[in-house]
């Protein structure tokens, strides 16, 4: 019988600096005997070779272990890591990682290796033999100076690799950092926001956990960082802090939005990067509280594989939500969150008591990201009009939903056939035959104000949908769609899902409700044109729970122009949604043309 591995956080209050050091070591303990062969590393199925997956599994834990060492912490596994790095950079060794080249996953990991060398040369560099150092430096130099990278956050990977080379006495490539920083400058959208690439690319977690984080590291680790660059990076990070805090709920949960969510608690890495760079963008106690509450939220989730390693998935092991670049070691990018361990115990980040952030307003527009953030009803919700790169697996679920919630999560598709496989929480599905379904992927146009989110989208070239998302009180929003189609269409529109186990559900007339514990979700057709149902989406489609119940509205449309309107109400504090009637047509975000088009619409009471 296999003895069950102890939980990495068992008996740990997760409060003091020592607690977090112990938490990191607990997370690293299973790595000693994990990934015995390349087949296990590549088991999730990745776009890169097994030997590159081994490189990833070796280097990504260094995002936490190098700060631990820099702050004086001890780890017993450094010799194992040094042997793996020496072998991986030796072209004559069977475990050689391979030659880094253009557009190569090896460049991603070279950034982590460079940062580790800069933070902990006494563990990763100095104990190596002379020839091992030479091979490591040569490999990292080739990675840093690869000819071409994707036009996004990857531009900063060579900069991170160069930081490591410089830290161990190697001569930097003239102009490399300046060229990369100049290109990233084109991604700046104002107000502290970066998109992950040129205009039209999304503002997602790659802003905080990559573009901001690497820039802040550059300002602290580059000996020749210019004062103008340092000032600009710090100023923008401080601006972004005021925006990014709105993505976190009081319980520490963050919005599950965008790609690469298997990196989990990298969600809070930006707060630690601010501390490491000495940027008090918010009071130290507030920064520490945002960071620690998110880590503690993750500590409560069943995210581990049977061998104790971090699984691919979000709140549980799940390959449906993964990307084509996720191998078994990929989730350890989460260790970026542990950068504050490099700070001494007397740093104000550690001496300050945790504080909650200032009470947010009920509504906070973020037009740069295409989001309108709502606080209330026991959770944080972002009404959304976002664009997605279609190369991202399950992009419609990760970027195309109408709303994302810290308490209710979101779903992704499990296959091409059937509405249950499409798992349409916070989405409008459209189909010509009732079998193949389409939802929003990209917006032809969009705008965000404090009153509404508006977007135009085309599920087919000859079908146009205009969507308005209107905040309507704590946990509630109104959706209105104007849809023009030359042919009949089937429609399914979902509210928020709840866990299926223990759920109480009800569908009657033009409304459907589902509840489980403190979670309650309801959707009501305000024009009485569709029928309420309870859908059971495919298992594994949801990011938070393996099985869910989803209130939906189902209908059919003949050719022509049509209006659809729904109230979506979800509470995570034990409240009962939909019990306080209100006049949705009086909402200020409703366009005048729509008011005039619906003068006599009564619909069911809401």
Secondary structure, DSSP 8 states (H G I E B T S, - for coil): -------TTTT----SHHHHHHHHHHHHHGGGS---SHHHHTTT--SS-HHHHHHHHHHTTHHHHHHHHHTT---TTHHHHHHHHHHHT-TTSTT------TT-HHHHHHHHHHHHHHH-HHHHTTTS-HHHHHHHHHHHHHHHT-S---SSGGGGHHHHHHHHHHHTT----TTHHHHHHHHHHTTEEETTEE-SSSTTS--SHHIIIIIIHHHHHHHHH-TT--HHHHHHHHHHHHHHHHHHGGGB-TTS-B---SS-GGGGGGGGHHHHHHHHTT--SS-HHHHHHHHHHHHHHHHTS--B-TTSSB-SBSSSB-STT--TT--TTGGGGGGGGGGGGGS-TTSHHHHS---------SEEEETTTTEEEEEETTEEEEEE-----TTSTTHHHHH--SEEETTTB-B--S-SBSHHHH--TT-EEEESSSSB-B-----SEEEE-SS-EEEEEEEETTEEEEEEEEE-STTEEEEEEEEEESS-EEEEEEEEEEESTT-EEEEETTEEEEEETTEEEEEEETTS-SEEEEE---TT-BSS-SSEEEEEEEEEE-SEEEEEEEEEEEESSS--TT-S---GGG-TTS-HHHHHHTTT---S--
